[in-house]
Amino acid sequence: MIYKVKIVEKVEDPVEKVRAIIEMDYPKDIEEFKIKPEGSKVIVKLPDRCKYDNDWERVKLFIASNILNYSGFSELEFIEYYMKPKKKSEESEKPKQEDSKKEETSSN
């Protein structure tokens, strides 16, 4: 096999290297990955999709290895964020309480 390759860009910035490594092996919603450098460590906040995607689980260790080997960072932290969903009744009660307080203050 013979390949012709054209280099279109050389990535120099460490954060952009992290983004490029992720995009190379997991090209889904790359804009939703939040990448934050902190000295020699890089923190990558994962989008919600990663929690449920078997593809992410399959490539995560490979991506982590490549980030540590090629980006210039010596530590990597992946963050998954979970939040307890609000109940509909809690959401609908809040405005009612605020409205009643407004009525009390306006009548005084």
MOPAC internal coordinates of N, CA, C and O (Angstrom, degrees):
PM7 1SCF
backbone

  N    0.0000 0     0.00 0     0.00 0    0    0    0
  C    1.4338 1     0.00 0     0.00 0    1    0    0
  C    1.5233 1   109.45 1     0.00 0    2    1    0
  O    1.2310 1   121.24 1   -40.48 1    3    2    1
  N    1.2911 1   115.23 1   139.52 1    3    2    1
  C    1.4526 1   121.67 1   176.13 1    5    3    2
  C    1.5185 1   107.85 1  -125.08 1    6    5    3
  O    1.2310 1   120.97 1   -47.37 1    7    6    5
  N    1.3179 1   115.74 1   132.63 1    7    6    5
  C    1.4608 1   121.53 1  -179.91 1    9    7    6
  C    1.5221 1   109.54 1  -117.94 1   10    9    7
  O    1.2310 1   121.00 1   -35.13 1   11   10    9
  N    1.3010 1   115.70 1   144.87 1   11   10    9
  C    1.4530 1   121.78 1   168.28 1   13   11   10
  C    1.5083 1   106.68 1  -107.40 1   14   13   11
  O    1.2310 1   120.58 1   -50.85 1   15   14   13
  N    1.3210 1   116.50 1   129.15 1   15   14   13
  C    1.4500 1   121.28 1  -177.14 1   17   15   14
  C    1.5213 1   109.04 1  -124.57 1   18   17   15
  O    1.2310 1   121.23 1   -43.50 1   19   18   17
  N    1.3217 1   115.25 1   136.50 1   19   18   17
  C    1.4546 1   120.43 1   176.07 1   21   19   18
  C    1.5343 1   107.73 1  -120.07 1   22   21   19
  O    1.2310 1   120.79 1   -58.83 1   23   22   21
  N    1.3118 1   116.09 1   121.17 1   23   22   21
  C    1.4541 1   120.56 1   178.20 1   25   23   22
  C    1.5232 1   107.39 1   -82.58 1   26   25   23
  O    1.2310 1   120.97 1   -56.75 1   27   26   25
  N    1.3290 1   115.75 1   123.25 1   27   26   25
  C    1.4601 1   120.00 1  -177.53 1   29   27   26
  C    1.5262 1   112.35 1  -103.95 1   30   29   27
  O    1.2310 1   120.09 1   159.54 1   31   30   29
  N    1.3297 1   117.43 1   -20.46 1   31   30   29
  C    1.4519 1   120.09 1  -179.16 1   33   31   30
  C    1.5292 1   109.17 1  -163.08 1   34   33   31
  O    1.2310 1   121.07 1   -38.51 1   35   34   33
  N    1.3144 1   115.56 1   141.49 1   35   34   33
  C    1.4601 1   121.25 1   173.69 1   37   35   34
  C    1.5228 1   106.72 1  -109.88 1   38   37   35
  O    1.2310 1   120.56 1   -59.53 1   39   38   37
  N    1.3101 1   116.53 1   120.47 1   39   38   37
  C    1.4605 1   121.79 1  -177.42 1   41   39   38
  C    1.5237 1   108.32 1   -87.39 1   42   41   39
  O    1.2310 1   120.83 1   -58.71 1   43   42   41
  N    1.3299 1   116.01 1   121.29 1   43   42   41
  C    1.4636 1   121.97 1  -178.65 1   45   43   42
  C    1.5279 1   112.79 1  -107.79 1   46   45   43
  O    1.2310 1   119.92 1   144.00 1   47   46   45
  N    1.3297 1   117.76 1   -36.00 1   47   46   45
  C    1.4676 1   122.66 1  -177.45 1   49   47   46
  C    1.5294 1   110.29 1   -67.45 1   50   49   47
  O    1.2310 1   119.29 1   -51.89 1   51   50   49
  N    1.3461 1   118.97 1   128.11 1   51   50   49
  C    1.4699 1   121.45 1  -178.14 1   53   51   50
  C    1.5317 1   113.95 1   -57.36 1   54   53   51
  O    1.2310 1   119.96 1   140.15 1   55   54   53
  N    1.3276 1   117.68 1   -39.85 1   55   54   53
  C    1.4656 1   120.16 1   179.64 1   57   55   54
  C    1.5318 1   110.13 1   -66.85 1   58   57   55
  O    1.2310 1   120.34 1   139.89 1   59   58   57
  N    1.3183 1   116.95 1   -40.11 1   59   58   57
  C    1.4668 1   120.31 1   177.50 1   61   59   58
  C    1.5227 1   111.17 1   -68.10 1   62   61   59
  O    1.2310 1   120.07 1   149.23 1   63   62   61
  N    1.3356 1   117.48 1   -30.77 1   63   62   61
  C    1.4645 1   120.61 1   174.70 1   65   63   62
  C    1.5279 1   109.87 1   -63.24 1   66   65   63
  O    1.2310 1   120.70 1   136.25 1   67   66   65
  N    1.3357 1   116.26 1   -43.75 1   67   66   65
  C    1.4686 1   120.83 1   178.07 1   69   67   66
  C    1.5249 1   109.48 1   -59.59 1   70   69   67
  O    1.2310 1   120.77 1   132.59 1   71   70   69
  N    1.3290 1   116.14 1   -47.41 1   71   70   69
  C    1.4741 1   120.96 1  -179.97 1   73   71   70
  C    1.5379 1   110.56 1   -59.99 1   74   73   71
  O    1.2310 1   120.41 1   136.44 1   75   74   73
  N    1.3339 1   116.82 1   -43.56 1   75   74   73
  C    1.4694 1   121.30 1  -178.95 1   77   75   74
  C    1.5296 1   111.33 1   -65.68 1   78   77   75
  O    1.2310 1   120.50 1   140.83 1   79   78   77
  N    1.3281 1   116.65 1   -39.17 1   79   78   77
  C    1.4705 1   120.34 1   179.11 1   81   79   78
  C    1.5213 1   110.11 1   -64.45 1   82   81   79
  O    1.2310 1   120.38 1   134.84 1   83   82   81
  N    1.3287 1   116.87 1   -45.16 1   83   82   81
  C    1.4692 1   119.89 1   178.46 1   85   83   82
  C    1.5313 1   109.91 1   -62.03 1   86   85   83
  O    1.2310 1   120.71 1   133.19 1   87   86   85
  N    1.3217 1   116.25 1   -46.81 1   87   86   85
  C    1.4661 1   120.56 1  -177.05 1   89   87   86
  C    1.5272 1   112.11 1   -63.81 1   90   89   87
  O    1.2310 1   120.45 1   147.64 1   91   90   89
  N    1.3224 1   116.74 1   -32.36 1   91   90   89
  C    1.4611 1   120.41 1  -179.22 1   93   91   90
  C    1.5369 1   111.46 1   -63.16 1   94   93   91
  O    1.2310 1   120.42 1   140.19 1   95   94   93
  N    1.3149 1   116.81 1   -39.81 1   95   94   93
  C    1.4667 1   120.33 1  -175.51 1   97   95   94
  C    1.5224 1   114.29 1  -106.62 1   98   97   95
  O    1.2310 1   120.25 1   167.79 1   99   98   97
  N    1.3154 1   117.13 1   -12.21 1   99   98   97
  C    1.4642 1   121.15 1  -179.92 1  101   99   98
  C    1.5303 1   108.31 1  -144.55 1  102  101   99
  O    1.2310 1   120.40 1  -106.34 1  103  102  101
  N    1.3202 1   116.84 1    73.66 1  103  102  101
  C    1.4721 1   120.49 1  -172.48 1  105  103  102
  C    1.5281 1   114.35 1   -79.84 1  106  105  103
  O    1.2310 1   120.19 1  -140.34 1  107  106  105
  N    1.3128 1   117.24 1    39.66 1  107  106  105
  C    1.4674 1   121.41 1  -178.67 1  109  107  106
  C    1.5241 1   109.01 1  -112.81 1  110  109  107
  O    1.2310 1   120.07 1   -58.58 1  111  110  109
  N    1.3047 1   117.47 1   121.42 1  111  110  109
  C    1.4721 1   122.21 1   173.95 1  113  111  110
  C    1.5232 1   113.37 1    51.35 1  114  113  111
  O    1.2310 1   119.99 1  -134.96 1  115  114  113
  N    1.3259 1   117.62 1    45.04 1  115  114  113
  C    1.4660 1   121.02 1  -176.60 1  117  115  114
  C    1.5300 1   111.39 1   -59.55 1  118  117  115
  O    1.2310 1   119.79 1   152.01 1  119  118  117
  N    1.3300 1   118.01 1   -27.99 1  119  118  117
  C    1.4707 1   121.01 1   179.84 1  121  119  118
  C    1.5202 1   111.76 1   -65.36 1  122  121  119
  O    1.2310 1   120.11 1   157.05 1  123  122  121
  N    1.3224 1   117.40 1   -22.95 1  123  122  121
  C    1.4639 1   121.26 1  -176.56 1  125  123  122
  C    1.5325 1   113.33 1   -83.53 1  126  125  123
  O    1.2310 1   119.75 1   169.98 1  127  126  125
  N    1.3274 1   118.09 1   -10.02 1  127  126  125
  C    1.4634 1   121.27 1   175.13 1  129  127  126
  C    1.5228 1   107.22 1   -77.44 1  130  129  127
  O    1.2310 1   120.07 1   -52.94 1  131  130  129
  N    1.3119 1   117.47 1   127.06 1  131  130  129
  C    1.4664 1   122.40 1   178.08 1  133  131  130
  C    1.5221 1   107.80 1  -100.81 1  134  133  131
  O    1.2310 1   120.57 1   -63.16 1  135  134  133
  N    1.3260 1   116.51 1   116.84 1  135  134  133
  C    1.4590 1   122.16 1  -174.89 1  137  135  134
  C    1.5230 1   108.86 1  -112.49 1  138  137  135
  O    1.2310 1   121.23 1   -56.34 1  139  138  137
  N    1.3410 1   115.26 1   123.66 1  139  138  137
  C    1.4675 1   120.03 1  -176.44 1  141  139  138
  C    1.5325 1   109.33 1  -131.56 1  142  141  139
  O    1.2310 1   120.40 1   -63.22 1  143  142  141
  N    1.3335 1   116.84 1   116.78 1  143  142  141
  C    1.4663 1   119.14 1   176.47 1  145  143  142
  C    1.5245 1   111.07 1   -81.21 1  146  145  143
  O    1.2310 1   120.74 1   -37.60 1  147  146  145
  N    1.3144 1   116.19 1   142.40 1  147  146  145
  C    1.4701 1   122.57 1   175.00 1  149  147  146
  C    1.5258 1   107.87 1  -139.36 1  150  149  147
  O    1.2310 1   120.82 1   -94.34 1  151  150  149
  N    1.3064 1   116.03 1    85.66 1  151  150  149
  C    1.4560 1   120.51 1  -177.31 1  153  151  150
  C    1.5221 1   110.74 1    67.18 1  154  153  151
  O    1.2310 1   120.84 1    57.36 1  155  154  153
  N    1.3259 1   116.00 1  -122.64 1  155  154  153
  C    1.4684 1   119.77 1  -179.60 1  157  155  154
  C    1.5392 1   112.00 1   -87.93 1  158  157  155
  O    1.2310 1   120.90 1  -178.60 1  159  158  157
  N    1.3350 1   115.88 1     1.40 1  159  158  157
  C    1.4686 1   120.90 1  -179.46 1  161  159  158
  C    1.5201 1   109.59 1  -109.34 1  162  161  159
  O    1.2310 1   120.97 1   -33.75 1  163  162  161
  N    1.3174 1   115.76 1   146.25 1  163  162  161
  C    1.4568 1   121.22 1   173.16 1  165  163  162
  C    1.5245 1   107.88 1  -121.62 1  166  165  163
  O    1.2310 1   121.17 1   -44.89 1  167  166  165
  N    1.3345 1   115.38 1   135.11 1  167  166  165
  C    1.4607 1   122.02 1   179.60 1  169  167  166
  C    1.5186 1   107.50 1  -110.04 1  170  169  167
  O    1.2310 1   120.81 1   -53.34 1  171  170  169
  N    1.3254 1   116.06 1   126.66 1  171  170  169
  C    1.4634 1   121.53 1   179.62 1  173  171  170
  C    1.5179 1   108.26 1  -118.03 1  174  173  171
  O    1.2310 1   120.83 1   -69.13 1  175  174  173
  N    1.3381 1   116.02 1   110.87 1  175  174  173
  C    1.4620 1   120.78 1   175.77 1  177  175  174
  C    1.5216 1   107.16 1   -85.16 1  178  177  175
  O    1.2310 1   121.28 1   -57.13 1  179  178  177
  N    1.3247 1   115.15 1   122.87 1  179  178  177
  C    1.4627 1   121.20 1  -174.71 1  181  179  178
  C    1.5263 1   111.32 1   -83.80 1  182  181  179
  O    1.2310 1   120.57 1   -35.90 1  183  182  181
  N    1.3249 1   116.51 1   144.10 1  183  182  181
  C    1.4669 1   118.67 1   173.81 1  185  183  182
  C    1.5233 1   110.34 1   -71.30 1  186  185  183
  O    1.2310 1   120.22 1   -20.75 1  187  186  185
  N    1.3177 1   117.18 1   159.25 1  187  186  185
  C    1.4672 1   121.94 1  -178.84 1  189  187  186
  C    1.5244 1   112.50 1   -54.24 1  190  189  187
  O    1.2310 1   120.29 1   145.59 1  191  190  189
  N    1.2947 1   117.04 1   -34.41 1  191  190  189
  C    1.4633 1   121.11 1  -176.90 1  193  191  190
  C    1.5270 1   111.24 1   -55.08 1  194  193  191
  O    1.2310 1   119.49 1   144.86 1  195  194  193
  N    1.3275 1   118.58 1   -35.14 1  195  194  193
  C    1.4671 1   121.86 1  -177.26 1  197  195  194
  C    1.5219 1   112.59 1   -62.96 1  198  197  195
  O    1.2310 1   120.27 1   151.42 1  199  198  197
  N    1.3303 1   117.09 1   -28.58 1  199  198  197
  C    1.4618 1   120.48 1  -178.43 1  201  199  198
  C    1.5267 1   112.07 1   -63.06 1  202  201  199
  O    1.2310 1   120.57 1   151.20 1  203  202  201
  N    1.3075 1   116.52 1   -28.80 1  203  202  201
  C    1.4616 1   120.92 1  -172.33 1  205  203  202
  C    1.5221 1   113.12 1  -115.50 1  206  205  203
  O    1.2310 1   119.79 1  -177.37 1  207  206  205
  N    1.3211 1   118.00 1     2.63 1  207  206  205
  C    1.4601 1   121.82 1  -172.11 1  209  207  206
  C    1.5220 1   111.13 1  -102.23 1  210  209  207
  O    1.2310 1   120.46 1   -64.24 1  211  210  209
  N    1.3187 1   116.73 1   115.76 1  211  210  209
  C    1.4613 1   121.22 1   178.57 1  213  211  210
  C    1.5232 1   111.56 1   -63.37 1  214  213  211
  O    1.2310 1   119.87 1   150.83 1  215  214  213
  N    1.3306 1   117.86 1   -29.17 1  215  214  213
  C    1.4647 1   120.58 1   177.58 1  217  215  214
  C    1.5241 1   110.40 1   -61.03 1  218  217  215
  O    1.2310 1   120.33 1   139.35 1  219  218  217
  N    1.3387 1   116.97 1   -40.65 1  219  218  217
  C    1.4636 1   120.03 1   179.27 1  221  219  218
  C    1.5243 1   110.47 1   -62.45 1  222  221  219
  O    1.2310 1   120.45 1   134.05 1  223  222  221
  N    1.3158 1   116.74 1   -45.95 1  223  222  221
  C    1.4680 1   120.30 1   179.89 1  225  223  222
  C    1.5233 1   111.08 1   -60.09 1  226  225  223
  O    1.2310 1   120.69 1   144.81 1  227  226  225
  N    1.3141 1   116.29 1   -35.19 1  227  226  225
  C    1.4590 1   121.32 1  -178.70 1  229  227  226
  C    1.5298 1   111.80 1   -69.12 1  230  229  227
  O    1.2310 1   119.50 1   143.00 1  231  230  229
  N    1.3435 1   118.56 1   -37.00 1  231  230  229
  C    1.4634 1   121.47 1  -173.72 1  233  231  230
  C    1.5287 1   114.36 1  -103.50 1  234  233  231
  O    1.2310 1   119.87 1   172.83 1  235  234  233
  N    1.3251 1   117.85 1    -7.17 1  235  234  233
  C    1.4751 1   120.91 1  -173.72 1  237  235  234
  C    1.5293 1   112.63 1   -56.00 1  238  237  235
  O    1.2310 1   119.33 1   130.85 1  239  238  237
  N    1.3079 1   118.89 1   -49.15 1  239  238  237
  C    1.4662 1   120.97 1  -177.71 1  241  239  238
  C    1.5228 1   111.77 1   -67.18 1  242  241  239
  O    1.2310 1   120.28 1   144.12 1  243  242  241
  N    1.3191 1   117.06 1   -35.88 1  243  242  241
  C    1.4535 1   121.31 1   177.30 1  245  243  242
  C    1.5279 1   110.27 1   -64.90 1  246  245  243
  O    1.2310 1   120.57 1   135.55 1  247  246  245
  N    1.3344 1   116.52 1   -44.45 1  247  246  245
  C    1.4638 1   122.02 1   177.61 1  249  247  246
  C    1.5272 1   110.00 1   -62.68 1  250  249  247
  O    1.2310 1   120.28 1   134.87 1  251  250  249
  N    1.3288 1   117.07 1   -45.13 1  251  250  249
  C    1.4665 1   121.00 1   179.33 1  253  251  250
  C    1.5248 1   110.77 1   -58.91 1  254  253  251
  O    1.2310 1   120.41 1   135.44 1  255  254  253
  N    1.3083 1   116.83 1   -44.56 1  255  254  253
  C    1.4627 1   121.17 1   179.39 1  257  255  254
  C    1.5258 1   111.01 1   -61.58 1  258  257  255
  O    1.2310 1   120.38 1   135.04 1  259  258  257
  N    1.3263 1   116.88 1   -44.96 1  259  258  257
  C    1.4670 1   120.74 1   179.91 1  261  259  258
  C    1.5319 1   111.79 1   -65.92 1  262  261  259
  O    1.2310 1   120.07 1   140.63 1  263  262  261
  N    1.3226 1   117.48 1   -39.37 1  263  262  261
  C    1.4632 1   120.20 1   178.14 1  265  263  262
  C    1.5325 1   109.75 1   -61.51 1  266  265  263
  O    1.2310 1   120.32 1   134.50 1  267  266  265
  N    1.3218 1   116.99 1   -45.50 1  267  266  265
  C    1.4667 1   120.24 1  -178.34 1  269  267  266
  C    1.5270 1   111.91 1   -69.70 1  270  269  267
  O    1.2310 1   119.81 1   149.65 1  271  270  269
  N    1.3141 1   117.98 1   -30.35 1  271  270  269
  C    1.4630 1   121.14 1  -178.82 1  273  271  270
  C    1.5330 1   113.89 1   -84.13 1  274  273  271
  O    1.2310 1   119.84 1   150.02 1  275  274  273
  N    1.3288 1   117.91 1   -29.98 1  275  274  273
  C    1.4640 1   119.09 1  -168.77 1  277  275  274
  C    1.5286 1   116.09 1  -122.77 1  278  277  275
  O    1.2310 1   119.13 1   172.07 1  279  278  277
  N    1.3120 1   119.27 1    -7.93 1  279  278  277
  C    1.4676 1   119.29 1  -174.52 1  281  279  278
  C    1.5197 1   113.78 1   -94.00 1  282  281  279
  O    1.2310 1   120.19 1   159.21 1  283  282  281
  N    1.3255 1   117.24 1   -20.79 1  283  282  281
  C    1.4543 1   120.30 1  -176.09 1  285  283  282
  C    1.5255 1   112.70 1   100.68 1  286  285  283
  O    1.2310 1   119.89 1   170.71 1  287  286  285
  N    1.3193 1   117.82 1    -9.29 1  287  286  285
  C    1.4608 1   121.34 1   176.62 1  289  287  286
  C    1.5244 1   109.30 1   -88.67 1  290  289  287
  O    1.2310 1   120.62 1   -34.47 1  291  290  289
  N    1.3431 1   116.42 1   145.53 1  291  290  289
  C    1.4622 1   119.58 1   179.79 1  293  291  290
  C    1.5250 1   112.54 1  -104.41 1  294  293  291
  O    1.2310 1   120.43 1   171.83 1  295  294  293
  N    1.3378 1   116.78 1    -8.17 1  295  294  293
  C    1.4641 1   121.70 1   176.69 1  297  295  294
  C    1.5204 1   108.91 1  -135.50 1  298  297  295
  O    1.2310 1   121.45 1   -32.87 1  299  298  297
  N    1.3174 1   114.84 1   147.13 1  299  298  297
  C    1.4630 1   121.26 1  -179.87 1  301  299  298
  C    1.5219 1   108.53 1  -137.02 1  302  301  299
  O    1.2310 1   121.08 1   -44.58 1  303  302  301
  N    1.3138 1   115.54 1   135.42 1  303  302  301
  C    1.4634 1   120.77 1   177.26 1  305  303  302
  C    1.5271 1   107.69 1  -129.71 1  306  305  303
  O    1.2310 1   120.84 1   -58.89 1  307  306  305
  N    1.3368 1   115.99 1   121.11 1  307  306  305
  C    1.4602 1   120.84 1   172.48 1  309  307  306
  C    1.5221 1   107.27 1   -94.65 1  310  309  307
  O    1.2310 1   120.02 1   -45.36 1  311  310  309
  N    1.3210 1   117.57 1   134.64 1  311  310  309
  C    1.4583 1   121.55 1   178.65 1  313  311  310
  C    1.5196 1   109.09 1  -117.99 1  314  313  311
  O    1.2310 1   121.26 1   -53.29 1  315  314  313
  N    1.3240 1   115.19 1   126.71 1  315  314  313
  C    1.4621 1   121.98 1   170.68 1  317  315  314
  C    1.5146 1   106.32 1  -108.51 1  318  317  315
  O    1.2310 1   120.20 1   -47.67 1  319  318  317
  N    1.3096 1   117.22 1   132.33 1  319  318  317
  C    1.4537 1   121.74 1  -175.08 1  321  319  318
  C    1.5184 1   109.21 1  -110.27 1  322  321  319
  O    1.2310 1   120.62 1   -51.82 1  323  322  321
  N    1.3289 1   116.42 1   128.18 1  323  322  321
  C    1.4644 1   122.20 1   177.62 1  325  323  322
  C    1.5195 1   108.68 1  -124.29 1  326  325  323
  O    1.2310 1   120.90 1   -37.29 1  327  326  325
  N    1.3018 1   115.88 1   142.71 1  327  326  325
  C    1.4545 1   120.61 1   178.89 1  329  327  326
  C    1.5229 1   108.66 1  -140.21 1  330  329  327
  O    1.2310 1   120.97 1   -42.41 1  331  330  329
  N    1.3142 1   115.75 1   137.59 1  331  330  329
  C    1.4515 1   120.75 1   177.52 1  333  331  330
  C    1.5283 1   108.39 1   -66.20 1  334  333  331
  O    1.2310 1   120.08 1   -53.50 1  335  334  333
  N    1.3232 1   117.44 1   126.50 1  335  334  333
  C    1.4715 1   118.60 1  -179.69 1  337  335  334
  C    1.5188 1   111.06 1   -68.64 1  338  337  335
  O    1.2310 1   121.05 1   -35.50 1  339  338  337
  N    1.3285 1   115.60 1   144.50 1  339  338  337
  C    1.4601 1   120.54 1   177.63 1  341  339  338
  C    1.5212 1   109.19 1   -77.81 1  342  341  339
  O    1.2310 1   121.27 1   -37.07 1  343  342  341
  N    1.3322 1   115.18 1   142.93 1  343  342  341
  C    1.4598 1   119.83 1   177.47 1  345  343  342
  C    1.5129 1   108.55 1   -80.08 1  346  345  343
  O    1.2310 1   120.67 1   -31.08 1  347  346  345
  N    1.3022 1   116.33 1   148.92 1  347  346  345
  C    1.4655 1   121.16 1  -179.82 1  349  347  346
  C    1.5218 1   110.69 1   -58.23 1  350  349  347
  O    1.2310 1   119.90 1   140.65 1  351  350  349
  N    1.3257 1   117.79 1   -39.35 1  351  350  349
  C    1.4638 1   120.12 1  -177.82 1  353  351  350
  C    1.5290 1   111.30 1   -64.95 1  354  353  351
  O    1.2310 1   119.74 1   143.96 1  355  354  353
  N    1.3469 1   118.10 1   -36.04 1  355  354  353
  C    1.4632 1   121.27 1   177.86 1  357  355  354
  C    1.5227 1   110.90 1   -65.07 1  358  357  355
  O    1.2310 1   120.65 1   139.04 1  359  358  357
  N    1.3203 1   116.36 1   -40.96 1  359  358  357
  C    1.4623 1   120.80 1  -178.65 1  361  359  358
  C    1.5257 1   111.33 1   -67.74 1  362  361  359
  O    1.2310 1   120.10 1   140.94 1  363  362  361
  N    1.3391 1   117.42 1   -39.06 1  363  362  361
  C    1.4525 1   119.98 1  -177.23 1  365  363  362
  C    1.5310 1   112.49 1   -77.67 1  366  365  363
  O    1.2310 1   119.82 1   156.50 1  367  366  365
  N    1.3424 1   117.94 1   -23.50 1  367  366  365
  C    1.4595 1   121.09 1   179.72 1  369  367  366
  C    1.5184 1   112.49 1   -75.44 1  370  369  367
  O    1.2310 1   119.26 1   145.67 1  371  370  369
  N    1.3023 1   119.02 1   -34.33 1  371  370  369
  C    1.4587 1   122.44 1  -175.99 1  373  371  370
  C    1.5262 1   112.62 1   -58.05 1  374  373  371
  O    1.2310 1   118.59 1   129.16 1  375  374  373
  N    1.3249 1   120.30 1   -50.84 1  375  374  373
  C    1.4647 1   118.75 1  -179.99 1  377  375  374
  C    1.5284 1   112.78 1   -62.74 1  378  377  375
  O    1.2310 1   119.68 1   146.16 1  379  378  377
  N    1.3270 1   118.21 1   -33.84 1  379  378  377
  C    1.4602 1   120.91 1  -179.85 1  381  379  378
  C    1.5215 1   110.29 1   -64.14 1  382  381  379
  O    1.2310 1   120.64 1   137.80 1  383  382  381
  N    1.3246 1   116.37 1   -42.20 1  383  382  381
  C    1.4554 1   120.29 1   179.32 1  385  383  382
  C    1.5182 1   110.42 1   -64.99 1  386  385  383
  O    1.2310 1   119.80 1   138.04 1  387  386  385
  N    1.3066 1   117.99 1   -41.96 1  387  386  385
  C    1.4587 1   121.91 1   179.56 1  389  387  386
  C    1.5173 1   110.67 1   -65.48 1  390  389  387
  O    1.2310 1   120.05 1   139.54 1  391  390  389
  N    1.3559 1   117.50 1   -40.46 1  391  390  389
  C    1.4520 1   121.98 1   179.01 1  393  391  390
  C    1.5188 1   111.36 1   -62.63 1  394  393  391
  O    1.2310 1   120.36 1   139.68 1  395  394  393
  N    1.3365 1   116.93 1   -40.32 1  395  394  393
  C    1.4594 1   119.80 1  -179.52 1  397  395  394
  C    1.5238 1   110.73 1   -67.47 1  398  397  395
  O    1.2310 1   119.71 1   145.62 1  399  398  397
  N    1.3422 1   118.16 1   -34.38 1  399  398  397
  C    1.4605 1   121.63 1   177.06 1  401  399  398
  C    1.5192 1   110.26 1   -67.30 1  402  401  399
  O    1.2310 1   120.02 1   141.46 1  403  402  401
  N    1.3178 1   117.57 1   -38.54 1  403  402  401
  C    1.4647 1   121.84 1   179.24 1  405  403  402
  C    1.5242 1   109.90 1   -65.01 1  406  405  403
  O    1.2310 1   120.56 1   139.03 1  407  406  405
  N    1.3369 1   116.53 1   -40.97 1  407  406  405
  C    1.4579 1   120.54 1   179.94 1  409  407  406
  C    1.5276 1   111.07 1   -63.94 1  410  409  407
  O    1.2310 1   120.45 1   139.09 1  411  410  409
  N    1.3560 1   116.75 1   -40.91 1  411  410  409
  C    1.4427 1   121.48 1   179.44 1  413  411  410
  C    1.5304 1   111.40 1   -62.25 1  414  413  411
  O    1.2310 1   120.69 1   136.05 1  415  414  413
  N    1.3396 1   116.29 1   -43.95 1  415  414  413
  C    1.4567 1   119.04 1  -177.78 1  417  415  414
  C    1.5237 1   111.56 1   -72.21 1  418  417  415
  O    1.2310 1   119.55 1   148.04 1  419  418  417
  N    1.3024 1   118.47 1   -31.96 1  419  418  417
  C    1.4497 1   120.29 1  -179.01 1  421  419  418
  C    1.5294 1   111.89 1   -75.70 1  422  421  419
  O    1.2310 1   119.68 1   152.82 1  423  422  421
  N    1.3343 1   118.22 1   -27.18 1  423  422  421
  C    1.4522 1   120.72 1   179.88 1  425  423  422
  C    1.5357 1   112.54 1   -81.07 1  426  425  423
  O    1.2310 1   120.27 1   163.19 1  427  426  425
  N    1.3390 1   117.08 1   -16.81 1  427  426  425
  C    1.4785 1   121.16 1  -179.95 1  429  427  426
  C    1.4656 1   112.14 1   -80.46 1  430  429  427
  O    1.2310 1   120.10 1   180.00 1  431  430  429

